[in-house]
Amino acid sequence: MIDAQNKLFIVGSGPGDPELLTIKAYKAIKNAQVILFDNLINDDLLHLAPKECITCYVGKKPYGEYVGQENINELIVSFCSKFQRVVRLKGGDPYIFGRGFEEWLTARAYGIDVEYIPGISSMQGAGMNAIPLTHRDVSEGVWAMTGMKRDGSFATDLSLAVRSKSTVVIYMGMRKLHEIARAYVLYGKGDMPVAVIQNASLPQQRVVQGAIRDLAKICEQDNVCHPAIIVIGEVVNMRYAQGITAVQQYVI
């Protein structure tokens, strides 16, 4: 029987820069007794925790070994049976392709109280590179999707997103660069601007940009790989907008 006072905090740490942590997430980490953390969180955040806090790595490195979701669920239940404040610390936002709600469901199934603390999503890190996700007369919305489904297959929704005038943001798509480019080329949109942002918001971040038909080539030439997000749409060209001129043309 798990004590009613024991609680799991599912916390988003943002795209990487520790200063983008929310105040609520900061307080959860400062008071944590246990932290289960992913590969993409900034290690500086662990220094915020109390000295006696137990930190447990449960992440997945690109193309390497990882802790399976079933094992993570078991650890959550085990730690929550012994400690009152357990933090599940994830990069970006836990509910945007972060499996955060799967862990919420697991905890609730065992009667564990859960608090979700949102984080700044990785796709919002694009804005730090002068790429807005939406902009009047340029983008009618945002599609956020995974490039690879649970079984490893390509995300079929991209064939629908290609037809829209919205910005398309693809997570976990670096293994599917050729398929992504092909979807746009087949629809006659091979010239659509694309940017690939690696390590968004961090000092070592890198951004490559070009036409979607050349997606695989520009990533290979500049050696850009995971972790990265792919932003597709006319908003990518806003990086070249110059100061007041770019603003004035949209003033009514």
CYANA upper distance limits for C-alpha pairs under 8 A (distance plus 0.5 A):
  1 MET  CA     81 SER  CA      7.98
  2 ILE  CA      6 ASN  CA      7.61
  2 ILE  CA     80 CYS  CA      7.68
  2 ILE  CA     81 SER  CA      5.45
  2 ILE  CA     82 LYS  CA      8.38
  2 ILE  CA    110 TYR  CA      8.26
  2 ILE  CA    111 GLY  CA      7.65
  2 ILE  CA    112 ILE  CA      7.45
  3 ASP  CA     81 SER  CA      7.39
  4 ALA  CA    112 ILE  CA      7.73
  4 ALA  CA    113 ASP  CA      7.79
  5 GLN  CA     84 GLN  CA      6.54
  5 GLN  CA    113 ASP  CA      8.38
  6 ASN  CA     80 CYS  CA      6.55
  6 ASN  CA     81 SER  CA      7.72
  6 ASN  CA     82 LYS  CA      8.39
  6 ASN  CA     83 PHE  CA      6.59
  6 ASN  CA     84 GLN  CA      4.19
  6 ASN  CA     85 ARG  CA      6.69
  6 ASN  CA     86 VAL  CA      8.44
  6 ASN  CA    112 ILE  CA      7.36
  6 ASN  CA    113 ASP  CA      7.34
  7 LYS  CA     80 CYS  CA      7.12
  7 LYS  CA     83 PHE  CA      8.46
  7 LYS  CA     84 GLN  CA      5.97
  7 LYS  CA     85 ARG  CA      5.84
  7 LYS  CA     86 VAL  CA      6.77
  7 LYS  CA    112 ILE  CA      6.64
  7 LYS  CA    113 ASP  CA      5.39
  7 LYS  CA    114 VAL  CA      6.21
  7 LYS  CA    115 GLU  CA      8.06
  8 LEU  CA     76 ILE  CA      8.40
  8 LEU  CA     80 CYS  CA      7.32
  8 LEU  CA     84 GLN  CA      8.46
  8 LEU  CA     85 ARG  CA      6.74
  8 LEU  CA     86 VAL  CA      5.39
  8 LEU  CA     87 VAL  CA      6.36
  8 LEU  CA     88 ARG  CA      7.67
  8 LEU  CA    107 ALA  CA      8.07
  8 LEU  CA    112 ILE  CA      7.49
  8 LEU  CA    113 ASP  CA      6.75
  8 LEU  CA    114 VAL  CA      5.26
  8 LEU  CA    115 GLU  CA      6.84
  9 PHE  CA     28 ALA  CA      7.76
  9 PHE  CA     85 ARG  CA      7.85
  9 PHE  CA     86 VAL  CA      6.62
  9 PHE  CA     87 VAL  CA      5.18
  9 PHE  CA     88 ARG  CA      6.48
  9 PHE  CA    114 VAL  CA      6.31
  9 PHE  CA    115 GLU  CA      5.35
  9 PHE  CA    116 TYR  CA      6.42
  9 PHE  CA    117 ILE  CA      7.61
 10 ILE  CA     87 VAL  CA      6.60
 10 ILE  CA     88 ARG  CA      5.36
 10 ILE  CA     89 LEU  CA      6.88
 10 ILE  CA     90 LYS  CA      8.21
 10 ILE  CA     94 PRO  CA      7.61
 10 ILE  CA    100 GLY  CA      7.30
 10 ILE  CA    104 TRP  CA      8.14
 10 ILE  CA    114 VAL  CA      7.79
 10 ILE  CA    115 GLU  CA      6.68
 10 ILE  CA    116 TYR  CA      5.28
 10 ILE  CA    117 ILE  CA      6.51
 11 VAL  CA     25 ALA  CA      6.65
 11 VAL  CA     87 VAL  CA      7.28
 11 VAL  CA     88 ARG  CA      6.45
 11 VAL  CA     89 LEU  CA      5.48
 11 VAL  CA     90 LYS  CA      6.60
 11 VAL  CA     93 ASP  CA      8.20
 11 VAL  CA     94 PRO  CA      7.25
 11 VAL  CA    116 TYR  CA      6.68
 11 VAL  CA    117 ILE  CA      5.27
 11 VAL  CA    118 PRO  CA      6.78
 11 VAL  CA    119 GLY  CA      7.43
 12 GLY  CA     21 LEU  CA      8.47
 12 GLY  CA     25 ALA  CA      7.72
 12 GLY  CA     89 LEU  CA      6.69
 12 GLY  CA     90 LYS  CA      5.58
 12 GLY  CA     91 GLY  CA      6.22
 12 GLY  CA     92 GLY  CA      6.02
 12 GLY  CA     93 ASP  CA      5.11
 12 GLY  CA     94 PRO  CA      5.90
 12 GLY  CA    117 ILE  CA      6.68
 12 GLY  CA    118 PRO  CA      5.67
 12 GLY  CA    119 GLY  CA      4.39
 12 GLY  CA    120 ILE  CA      7.67
 13 SER  CA     18 PRO  CA      8.00
 13 SER  CA     20 LEU  CA      8.09
 13 SER  CA     21 LEU  CA      6.00
 13 SER  CA     22 THR  CA      8.24
 13 SER  CA     25 ALA  CA      7.71
 13 SER  CA     41 ILE  CA      7.04
 13 SER  CA     89 LEU  CA      7.20
 13 SER  CA     90 LYS  CA      6.37
 13 SER  CA     91 GLY  CA      5.55
 13 SER  CA     92 GLY  CA      6.17
 13 SER  CA     93 ASP  CA      7.54
 13 SER  CA    119 GLY  CA      5.86
 13 SER  CA    120 ILE  CA      7.73
 14 GLY  CA     18 PRO  CA      8.17
 14 GLY  CA     20 LEU  CA      6.60
 14 GLY  CA     21 LEU  CA      6.55
 14 GLY  CA     41 ILE  CA      8.50
 14 GLY  CA     91 GLY  CA      6.01
 14 GLY  CA     92 GLY  CA      4.41
 14 GLY  CA     93 ASP  CA      6.82
 14 GLY  CA    119 GLY  CA      5.35
 14 GLY  CA    120 ILE  CA      4.92
 14 GLY  CA    121 SER  CA      6.29
 14 GLY  CA    122 SER  CA      7.14
 15 PRO  CA     20 LEU  CA      8.26
 15 PRO  CA     91 GLY  CA      6.60
 15 PRO  CA     92 GLY  CA      5.22
 15 PRO  CA    120 ILE  CA      7.03
 15 PRO  CA    121 SER  CA      6.63
 15 PRO  CA    122 SER  CA      5.10
 15 PRO  CA    124 GLN  CA      8.47
 15 PRO  CA    125 GLY  CA      6.78
 15 PRO  CA    199 ASN  CA      8.26
 15 PRO  CA    200 ALA  CA      6.75
 15 PRO  CA    201 SER  CA      6.91
 16 GLY  CA     20 LEU  CA      8.16
 16 GLY  CA     40 LEU  CA      7.84
 16 GLY  CA     41 ILE  CA      6.81
 16 GLY  CA     42 ASN  CA      6.19
 16 GLY  CA     91 GLY  CA      7.59
 16 GLY  CA     92 GLY  CA      8.06
 16 GLY  CA    199 ASN  CA      7.71
 16 GLY  CA    200 ALA  CA      7.36
 16 GLY  CA    201 SER  CA      6.46
 16 GLY  CA    202 LEU  CA      6.47
 17 ASP  CA     21 LEU  CA      8.25
 17 ASP  CA     42 ASN  CA      7.66
 17 ASP  CA    201 SER  CA      6.00
 17 ASP  CA    202 LEU  CA      6.04
 18 PRO  CA     42 ASN  CA      6.99
 18 PRO  CA     44 ASP  CA      7.47
 18 PRO  CA     45 LEU  CA      7.03
 20 LEU  CA    120 ILE  CA      7.73
 21 LEU  CA     25 ALA  CA      6.91
 21 LEU  CA     26 TYR  CA      7.04
 21 LEU  CA    119 GLY  CA      7.58
 21 LEU  CA    120 ILE  CA      8.23
 22 THR  CA     26 TYR  CA      6.70
 22 THR  CA    119 GLY  CA      7.50
 23 ILE  CA     27 LYS  CA      6.79
 24 LYS  CA     28 ALA  CA      6.85
 24 LYS  CA    117 ILE  CA      7.57
 25 ALA  CA     29 ILE  CA      6.81
 25 ALA  CA    117 ILE  CA      6.82
 26 TYR  CA     30 LYS  CA      6.64
 26 TYR  CA     48 LEU  CA      8.29
 27 LYS  CA     31 ASN  CA      6.76
 28 ALA  CA     32 ALA  CA      6.52
 28 ALA  CA     87 VAL  CA      7.62
 29 ILE  CA     35 ILE  CA      8.22
 29 ILE  CA     45 LEU  CA      8.38
 29 ILE  CA     46 LEU  CA      8.27
 29 ILE  CA     48 LEU  CA      6.99
 29 ILE  CA     49 ALA  CA      5.90
 29 ILE  CA     87 VAL  CA      7.45
 30 LYS  CA     48 LEU  CA      6.12
 30 LYS  CA     49 ALA  CA      5.18
 30 LYS  CA     50 PRO  CA      6.72
 31 ASN  CA     49 ALA  CA      7.27
 31 ASN  CA     50 PRO  CA      7.38
 31 ASN  CA     85 ARG  CA      7.77
 32 ALA  CA     49 ALA  CA      6.87
 32 ALA  CA     50 PRO  CA      7.59
 32 ALA  CA     53 CYS  CA      6.86
 32 ALA  CA     85 ARG  CA      5.79
 32 ALA  CA     86 VAL  CA      6.47
 32 ALA  CA     87 VAL  CA      6.71
 33 GLN  CA     50 PRO  CA      8.07
 33 GLN  CA     52 GLU  CA      7.73
 33 GLN  CA     53 CYS  CA      5.08
 33 GLN  CA     54 ILE  CA      6.70
 33 GLN  CA     83 PHE  CA      7.21
 33 GLN  CA     84 GLN  CA      7.87
 33 GLN  CA     85 ARG  CA      5.96
 33 GLN  CA     86 VAL  CA      6.48
 33 GLN  CA     87 VAL  CA      8.36
 34 VAL  CA     53 CYS  CA      5.90
 34 VAL  CA     54 ILE  CA      5.08
 34 VAL  CA     55 THR  CA      6.35
 34 VAL  CA     56 CYS  CA      8.18
 34 VAL  CA     79 PHE  CA      7.91
 34 VAL  CA     83 PHE  CA      8.02
 34 VAL  CA     85 ARG  CA      7.23
 34 VAL  CA     86 VAL  CA      5.28
 34 VAL  CA     87 VAL  CA      6.55
 35 ILE  CA     53 CYS  CA      7.77
 35 ILE  CA     54 ILE  CA      6.69
 35 ILE  CA     55 THR  CA      5.28
 35 ILE  CA     56 CYS  CA      6.64
 35 ILE  CA     86 VAL  CA      6.52
 35 ILE  CA     87 VAL  CA      5.20
 35 ILE  CA     88 ARG  CA      6.37
 35 ILE  CA     89 LEU  CA      7.11
 36 LEU  CA     55 THR  CA      6.56
 36 LEU  CA     56 CYS  CA      5.33
 36 LEU  CA     57 TYR  CA      6.40
 36 LEU  CA     58 VAL  CA      6.78
 36 LEU  CA     86 VAL  CA      8.31
 36 LEU  CA     87 VAL  CA      6.73
 36 LEU  CA     88 ARG  CA      5.36
 36 LEU  CA     89 LEU  CA      6.46
 37 PHE  CA     41 ILE  CA      7.52
 37 PHE  CA     55 THR  CA      7.88
 37 PHE  CA     56 CYS  CA      6.82
 37 PHE  CA     57 TYR  CA      5.68
 37 PHE  CA     58 VAL  CA      6.31
 37 PHE  CA     59 GLY  CA      7.09
 37 PHE  CA     88 ARG  CA      6.60
 37 PHE  CA     89 LEU  CA      5.20
 37 PHE  CA     90 LYS  CA      6.63
 38 ASP  CA     57 TYR  CA      6.77
 38 ASP  CA     58 VAL  CA      6.06
 38 ASP  CA     59 GLY  CA      4.48
 38 ASP  CA     60 LYS  CA      7.50
 38 ASP  CA     89 LEU  CA      7.03
 38 ASP  CA     90 LYS  CA      5.98
 38 ASP  CA     91 GLY  CA      7.40
 39 ASN  CA     57 TYR  CA      8.02
 39 ASN  CA     58 VAL  CA      7.95
 39 ASN  CA     59 GLY  CA      4.91
 39 ASN  CA     60 LYS  CA      6.25
 39 ASN  CA     61 LYS  CA      6.79
 39 ASN  CA     91 GLY  CA      8.47
 40 LEU  CA     59 GLY  CA      8.19
 40 LEU  CA     90 LYS  CA      7.75
 40 LEU  CA     91 GLY  CA      5.81
 41 ILE  CA     45 LEU  CA      8.14
 41 ILE  CA     89 LEU  CA      7.95
 41 ILE  CA     90 LYS  CA      6.71
 41 ILE  CA     91 GLY  CA      5.44
 42 ASN  CA     46 LEU  CA      8.34
 43 ASP  CA     47 HIS  CA      7.88
 44 ASP  CA     48 LEU  CA      7.88
 45 LEU  CA     49 ALA  CA      8.02
 46 LEU  CA     55 THR  CA      8.28
 49 ALA  CA     53 CYS  CA      6.80
 58 VAL  CA     66 TYR  CA      7.69
 58 VAL  CA     67 VAL  CA      5.85
 58 VAL  CA     72 ILE  CA      7.22
 59 GLY  CA     66 TYR  CA      6.46
 59 GLY  CA     67 VAL  CA      6.64
 60 LYS  CA     64 GLY  CA      7.48
 60 LYS  CA     65 GLU  CA      6.94
 60 LYS  CA     66 TYR  CA      4.79
 60 LYS  CA     67 VAL  CA      7.04
 61 LYS  CA     65 GLU  CA      7.04
 61 LYS  CA     66 TYR  CA      7.06
 62 PRO  CA    226 HIS  CA      7.21
 62 PRO  CA    227 PRO  CA      8.17
 67 VAL  CA     71 ASN  CA      6.97
 67 VAL  CA     72 ILE  CA      7.29
 68 GLY  CA     72 ILE  CA      6.90
 69 GLN  CA     73 ASN  CA      6.65
 70 GLU  CA     74 GLU  CA      6.78
 71 ASN  CA     75 LEU  CA      6.77
 72 ILE  CA     76 ILE  CA      6.70
 73 ASN  CA     77 VAL  CA      6.87
 73 ASN  CA    103 GLU  CA      6.96
 73 ASN  CA    106 THR  CA      7.09
 73 ASN  CA    107 ALA  CA      8.39
 74 GLU  CA     78 SER  CA      6.57
 75 LEU  CA     79 PHE  CA      6.48
 76 ILE  CA     80 CYS  CA      6.46
 76 ILE  CA     86 VAL  CA      8.35
 76 ILE  CA    107 ALA  CA      7.79
 77 VAL  CA     81 SER  CA      6.66
 77 VAL  CA    107 ALA  CA      7.10
 77 VAL  CA    110 TYR  CA      7.87
 78 SER  CA     82 LYS  CA      7.43
 79 PHE  CA     83 PHE  CA      6.43
 79 PHE  CA     86 VAL  CA      7.48
 80 CYS  CA     84 GLN  CA      7.10
 80 CYS  CA     85 ARG  CA      8.06
 80 CYS  CA     86 VAL  CA      6.81
 80 CYS  CA    112 ILE  CA      7.80
 90 LYS  CA     94 PRO  CA      6.45
 90 LYS  CA     98 GLY  CA      7.78
 91 GLY  CA     98 GLY  CA      8.35
 91 GLY  CA    119 GLY  CA      8.28
 91 GLY  CA    122 SER  CA      8.38
 92 GLY  CA     96 ILE  CA      8.30
 92 GLY  CA     98 GLY  CA      8.46
 92 GLY  CA    119 GLY  CA      6.02
 92 GLY  CA    120 ILE  CA      6.08
 92 GLY  CA    121 SER  CA      4.81
 92 GLY  CA    122 SER  CA      5.48
 93 ASP  CA     98 GLY  CA      7.31
 93 ASP  CA    118 PRO  CA      6.10
 93 ASP  CA    119 GLY  CA      4.84
 93 ASP  CA    120 ILE  CA      6.36
 93 ASP  CA    121 SER  CA      5.34
 93 ASP  CA    122 SER  CA      7.89
 94 PRO  CA     98 GLY  CA      4.99
 94 PRO  CA     99 ARG  CA      6.94
 94 PRO  CA    100 GLY  CA      5.07
 94 PRO  CA    101 PHE  CA      8.02
 94 PRO  CA    118 PRO  CA      7.36
 94 PRO  CA    119 GLY  CA      7.67
 95 TYR  CA     99 ARG  CA      6.93
 95 TYR  CA    100 GLY  CA      5.62
 95 TYR  CA    101 PHE  CA      6.61
 95 TYR  CA    118 PRO  CA      8.30
 96 ILE  CA    100 GLY  CA      8.48
 96 ILE  CA    121 SER  CA      7.83
 97 PHE  CA    146 THR  CA      7.74
 97 PHE  CA    171 TYR  CA      8.23
 99 ARG  CA    103 GLU  CA      7.18
100 GLY  CA    104 TRP  CA      6.82
101 PHE  CA    105 LEU  CA      6.61
102 GLU  CA    106 THR  CA      6.84
103 GLU  CA    107 ALA  CA      6.66
104 TRP  CA    108 ARG  CA      6.65
104 TRP  CA    114 VAL  CA      7.16
105 LEU  CA    109 ALA  CA      6.58
106 THR  CA    110 TYR  CA      7.26
107 ALA  CA    111 GLY  CA      7.00
107 ALA  CA    112 ILE  CA      5.58
107 ALA  CA    113 ASP  CA      7.80
107 ALA  CA    114 VAL  CA      7.58
108 ARG  CA    112 ILE  CA      5.62
108 ARG  CA    113 ASP  CA      7.11
108 ARG  CA    114 VAL  CA      7.68
120 ILE  CA    124 GLN  CA      7.19
121 SER  CA    125 GLY  CA      7.62
122 SER  CA    126 ALA  CA      8.08
122 SER  CA    200 ALA  CA      7.64
122 SER  CA    229 ILE  CA      8.09
123 MET  CA    127 GLY  CA      8.47
123 MET  CA    169 VAL  CA      7.37
123 MET  CA    229 ILE  CA      7.40
124 GLN  CA    128 MET  CA      8.12
124 GLN  CA    133 LEU  CA      8.03
125 GLY  CA    129 ASN  CA      7.88
125 GLY  CA    200 ALA  CA      5.94
125 GLY  CA    201 SER  CA      6.46
126 ALA  CA    130 ALA  CA      7.57
126 ALA  CA    131 ILE  CA      5.95
126 ALA  CA    132 PRO  CA      7.37
126 ALA  CA    133 LEU  CA      8.04
126 ALA  CA    197 ILE  CA      7.63
126 ALA  CA    200 ALA  CA      7.46
126 ALA  CA    231 VAL  CA      8.31
127 GLY  CA    131 ILE  CA      5.15
127 GLY  CA    132 PRO  CA      5.37
127 GLY  CA    133 LEU  CA      7.47
128 MET  CA    200 ALA  CA      8.47
128 MET  CA    201 SER  CA      7.32
129 ASN  CA    239 ARG  CA      7.73
130 ALA  CA    238 MET  CA      7.25
130 ALA  CA    239 ARG  CA      5.51
131 ILE  CA    235 VAL  CA      6.52
131 ILE  CA    236 VAL  CA      5.97
131 ILE  CA    237 ASN  CA      8.19
131 ILE  CA    238 MET  CA      6.57
131 ILE  CA    239 ARG  CA      6.31
132 PRO  CA    235 VAL  CA      6.65
132 PRO  CA    236 VAL  CA      8.20
132 PRO  CA    238 MET  CA      8.03
133 LEU  CA    139 SER  CA      8.24
133 LEU  CA    141 GLY  CA      8.33
133 LEU  CA    142 VAL  CA      7.18
133 LEU  CA    167 THR  CA      6.78
133 LEU  CA    235 VAL  CA      7.13
134 THR  CA    138 VAL  CA      7.73
134 THR  CA    139 SER  CA      5.67
134 THR  CA    140 GLU  CA      7.37
134 THR  CA    141 GLY  CA      6.65
134 THR  CA    142 VAL  CA      7.54
134 THR  CA    166 SER  CA      8.32
134 THR  CA    167 THR  CA      7.42
134 THR  CA    235 VAL  CA      7.33
135 HIS  CA    139 SER  CA      6.02
135 HIS  CA    140 GLU  CA      8.26
135 HIS  CA    235 VAL  CA      7.39
136 ARG  CA    140 GLU  CA      8.03
136 ARG  CA    250 TYR  CA      8.05
138 VAL  CA    165 LYS  CA      8.19
138 VAL  CA    234 GLU  CA      6.59
138 VAL  CA    235 VAL  CA      6.89
139 SER  CA    165 LYS  CA      6.24
139 SER  CA    166 SER  CA      5.25
139 SER  CA    167 THR  CA      6.44
139 SER  CA    233 GLY  CA      8.07
139 SER  CA    234 GLU  CA      7.58
139 SER  CA    235 VAL  CA      7.33
140 GLU  CA    165 LYS  CA      6.30
140 GLU  CA    166 SER  CA      5.34
140 GLU  CA    167 THR  CA      8.08
141 GLY  CA    165 LYS  CA      8.01
141 GLY  CA    166 SER  CA      5.05
141 GLY  CA    167 THR  CA      6.65
142 VAL  CA    166 SER  CA      5.78
142 VAL  CA    167 THR  CA      5.24
142 VAL  CA    168 VAL  CA      6.33
142 VAL  CA    169 VAL  CA      7.80
143 TRP  CA    161 ALA  CA      7.28
143 TRP  CA    166 SER  CA      7.26
143 TRP  CA    167 THR  CA      6.64
143 TRP  CA    168 VAL  CA      5.20
143 TRP  CA    169 VAL  CA      6.55
144 ALA  CA    168 VAL  CA      6.59
144 ALA  CA    169 VAL  CA      5.33
144 ALA  CA    170 ILE  CA      6.53
144 ALA  CA    171 TYR  CA      8.09
145 MET  CA    155 ALA  CA      8.13
145 MET  CA    157 ASP  CA      8.31
145 MET  CA    158 LEU  CA      8.38
145 MET  CA    168 VAL  CA      8.24
145 MET  CA    169 VAL  CA      6.87
145 MET  CA    170 ILE  CA      5.60
145 MET  CA    171 TYR  CA      6.70
146 THR  CA    155 ALA  CA      6.90
146 THR  CA    170 ILE  CA      5.93
146 THR  CA    171 TYR  CA      5.25
146 THR  CA    172 MET  CA      6.24
146 THR  CA    173 GLY  CA      7.15
147 GLY  CA    154 PHE  CA      6.44
147 GLY  CA    155 ALA  CA      5.83
147 GLY  CA    170 ILE  CA      6.29
147 GLY  CA    171 TYR  CA      6.41
147 GLY  CA    172 MET  CA      5.77
147 GLY  CA    173 GLY  CA      4.58
147 GLY  CA    174 MET  CA      8.23
147 GLY  CA    176 LYS  CA      7.03
148 MET  CA    152 GLY  CA      5.91
148 MET  CA    153 SER  CA      6.05
148 MET  CA    154 PHE  CA      5.40
148 MET  CA    155 ALA  CA      6.02
148 MET  CA    172 MET  CA      6.82
148 MET  CA    173 GLY  CA      6.86
148 MET  CA    176 LYS  CA      7.99
149 LYS  CA    153 SER  CA      5.93
149 LYS  CA    154 PHE  CA      6.74
149 LYS  CA    155 ALA  CA      6.43
154 PHE  CA    176 LYS  CA      7.67
154 PHE  CA    179 GLU  CA      8.18
156 THR  CA    160 LEU  CA      8.42
157 ASP  CA    161 ALA  CA      6.90
158 LEU  CA    162 VAL  CA      6.50
158 LEU  CA    180 ILE  CA      8.28
158 LEU  CA    183 ALA  CA      7.95
159 SER  CA    163 ARG  CA      7.74
159 SER  CA    183 ALA  CA      6.94
160 LEU  CA    164 SER  CA      7.76
161 ALA  CA    166 SER  CA      8.08
161 ALA  CA    168 VAL  CA      7.39
162 VAL  CA    183 ALA  CA      7.80
162 VAL  CA    184 TYR  CA      6.75
162 VAL  CA    187 TYR  CA      7.88
163 ARG  CA    187 TYR  CA      8.19
165 LYS  CA    233 GLY  CA      8.31
166 SER  CA    233 GLY  CA      7.46
167 THR  CA    231 VAL  CA      7.62
167 THR  CA    232 ILE  CA      6.33
167 THR  CA    233 GLY  CA      5.41
167 THR  CA    234 GLU  CA      7.93
167 THR  CA    235 VAL  CA      7.56
168 VAL  CA    231 VAL  CA      6.36
168 VAL  CA    232 ILE  CA      5.52
168 VAL  CA    233 GLY  CA      6.99
169 VAL  CA    229 ILE  CA      7.49
169 VAL  CA    230 ILE  CA      6.10
169 VAL  CA    231 VAL  CA      5.11
169 VAL  CA    232 ILE  CA      6.81
170 ILE  CA    229 ILE  CA      6.40
170 ILE  CA    230 ILE  CA      5.56
170 ILE  CA    231 VAL  CA      7.09
171 TYR  CA    228 ALA  CA      7.95
171 TYR  CA    229 ILE  CA      5.73
171 TYR  CA    230 ILE  CA      7.26
172 MET  CA    226 HIS  CA      8.34
172 MET  CA    227 PRO  CA      8.37
172 MET  CA    228 ALA  CA      7.98
172 MET  CA    229 ILE  CA      7.50
173 GLY  CA    177 LEU  CA      7.04
173 GLY  CA    229 ILE  CA      7.77
173 GLY  CA    230 ILE  CA      7.71
174 MET  CA    225 CYS  CA      7.04
174 MET  CA    226 HIS  CA      6.79
174 MET  CA    228 ALA  CA      7.77
174 MET  CA    229 ILE  CA      8.47
176 LYS  CA    180 ILE  CA      6.66
177 LEU  CA    181 ALA  CA      6.71
177 LEU  CA    215 LEU  CA      6.77
177 LEU  CA    216 ALA  CA      5.83
178 HIS  CA    182 ARG  CA      6.52
178 HIS  CA    215 LEU  CA      7.82
178 HIS  CA    216 ALA  CA      6.54
179 GLU  CA    183 ALA  CA      6.78
180 ILE  CA    184 TYR  CA      7.37
181 ALA  CA    185 VAL  CA      6.73
181 ALA  CA    190 GLY  CA      7.77
181 ALA  CA    212 ILE  CA      5.97
181 ALA  CA    213 ARG  CA      5.56
181 ALA  CA    214 ASP  CA      7.74
181 ALA  CA    215 LEU  CA      6.70
181 ALA  CA    216 ALA  CA      8.29
182 ARG  CA    186 LEU  CA      6.48
182 ARG  CA    213 ARG  CA      7.57
183 ALA  CA    187 TYR  CA      7.00
184 TYR  CA    188 GLY  CA      6.84
184 TYR  CA    189 LYS  CA      5.43
184 TYR  CA    190 GLY  CA      5.94
184 TYR  CA    192 MET  CA      8.27
184 TYR  CA    212 ILE  CA      7.62
184 TYR  CA    213 ARG  CA      7.83
185 VAL  CA    189 LYS  CA      5.79
185 VAL  CA    190 GLY  CA      4.79
185 VAL  CA    212 ILE  CA      8.43
185 VAL  CA    213 ARG  CA      6.76
186 LEU  CA    190 GLY  CA      8.34
189 LYS  CA    212 ILE  CA      8.42
190 GLY  CA    211 ALA  CA      7.13
190 GLY  CA    212 ILE  CA      6.05
190 GLY  CA    213 ARG  CA      5.25
191 ASP  CA    211 ALA  CA      5.47
191 ASP  CA    212 ILE  CA      6.56
191 ASP  CA    213 ARG  CA      7.11
192 MET  CA    211 ALA  CA      6.00
192 MET  CA    212 ILE  CA      5.98
192 MET  CA    213 ARG  CA      8.42
192 MET  CA    232 ILE  CA      7.59
192 MET  CA    233 GLY  CA      6.61
192 MET  CA    234 GLU  CA      7.47
193 PRO  CA    209 GLN  CA      7.80
193 PRO  CA    210 GLY  CA      6.26
193 PRO  CA    211 ALA  CA      5.26
193 PRO  CA    212 ILE  CA      6.39
193 PRO  CA    232 ILE  CA      6.50
193 PRO  CA    233 GLY  CA      6.02
193 PRO  CA    234 GLU  CA      6.46
193 PRO  CA    236 VAL  CA      6.48
193 PRO  CA    237 ASN  CA      7.30
194 VAL  CA    209 GLN  CA      6.17
194 VAL  CA    210 GLY  CA      6.10
194 VAL  CA    211 ALA  CA      6.28
194 VAL  CA    212 ILE  CA      5.92
194 VAL  CA    215 LEU  CA      7.92
194 VAL  CA    230 ILE  CA      7.57
194 VAL  CA    231 VAL  CA      6.15
194 VAL  CA    232 ILE  CA      4.92
194 VAL  CA    233 GLY  CA      6.83
194 VAL  CA    236 VAL  CA      6.76
195 ALA  CA    207 VAL  CA      7.16
195 ALA  CA    208 VAL  CA      6.09
195 ALA  CA    209 GLN  CA      4.81
195 ALA  CA    210 GLY  CA      7.17
195 ALA  CA    230 ILE  CA      6.41
195 ALA  CA    231 VAL  CA      5.72
195 ALA  CA    232 ILE  CA      7.05
195 ALA  CA    236 VAL  CA      6.92
196 VAL  CA    207 VAL  CA      6.15
196 VAL  CA    208 VAL  CA      5.89
196 VAL  CA    209 GLN  CA      6.97
196 VAL  CA    219 CYS  CA      8.18
196 VAL  CA    224 VAL  CA      8.34
196 VAL  CA    228 ALA  CA      6.97
196 VAL  CA    229 ILE  CA      6.27
196 VAL  CA    230 ILE  CA      5.08
196 VAL  CA    231 VAL  CA      6.81
197 ILE  CA    205 GLN  CA      7.60
197 ILE  CA    206 ARG  CA      6.33
197 ILE  CA    207 VAL  CA      5.10
197 ILE  CA    208 VAL  CA      7.30
197 ILE  CA    228 ALA  CA      5.73
197 ILE  CA    229 ILE  CA      5.97
197 ILE  CA    230 ILE  CA      7.04
197 ILE  CA    231 VAL  CA      8.46
198 GLN  CA    205 GLN  CA      5.88
198 GLN  CA    206 ARG  CA      5.64
198 GLN  CA    207 VAL  CA      6.88
198 GLN  CA    224 VAL  CA      7.23
198 GLN  CA    225 CYS  CA      7.49
198 GLN  CA    226 HIS  CA      7.35
198 GLN  CA    227 PRO  CA      6.25
198 GLN  CA    228 ALA  CA      4.58
198 GLN  CA    229 ILE  CA      7.19
199 ASN  CA    204 GLN  CA      7.11
199 ASN  CA    205 GLN  CA      4.99
199 ASN  CA    206 ARG  CA      7.29
199 ASN  CA    227 PRO  CA      6.75
199 ASN  CA    228 ALA  CA      6.77
200 ALA  CA    205 GLN  CA      5.80
200 ALA  CA    206 ARG  CA      7.96
200 ALA  CA    228 ALA  CA      8.08
201 SER  CA    205 GLN  CA      7.00
206 ARG  CA    224 VAL  CA      7.96
208 VAL  CA    218 ILE  CA      7.36
208 VAL  CA    219 CYS  CA      7.55
208 VAL  CA    222 ASP  CA      7.91
208 VAL  CA    224 VAL  CA      8.28
209 GLN  CA    218 ILE  CA      7.88
210 GLY  CA    214 ASP  CA      7.35
210 GLY  CA    215 LEU  CA      7.65
210 GLY  CA    218 ILE  CA      7.64
211 ALA  CA    215 LEU  CA      7.24
212 ILE  CA    232 ILE  CA      8.08
214 ASP  CA    218 ILE  CA      6.64
215 LEU  CA    219 CYS  CA      6.90
216 ALA  CA    220 GLU  CA      6.65
217 LYS  CA    221 GLN  CA      6.51
218 ILE  CA    222 ASP  CA      6.73
219 CYS  CA    223 ASN  CA      6.17
219 CYS  CA    224 VAL  CA      5.43
219 CYS  CA    225 CYS  CA      7.55
220 GLU  CA    224 VAL  CA      7.02
224 VAL  CA    228 ALA  CA      8.39
231 VAL  CA    236 VAL  CA      7.75
232 ILE  CA    236 VAL  CA      7.42
234 GLU  CA    238 MET  CA      7.93
235 VAL  CA    239 ARG  CA      8.39
237 ASN  CA    241 ALA  CA      7.88
241 ALA  CA    245 THR  CA      8.22
241 ALA  CA    246 ALA  CA      5.84
242 GLN  CA    246 ALA  CA      6.06
243 GLY  CA    247 VAL  CA      7.37
244 ILE  CA    248 GLN  CA      6.48
245 THR  CA    249 GLN  CA      7.02
246 ALA  CA    250 TYR  CA      7.97
247 VAL  CA    251 VAL  CA      7.23
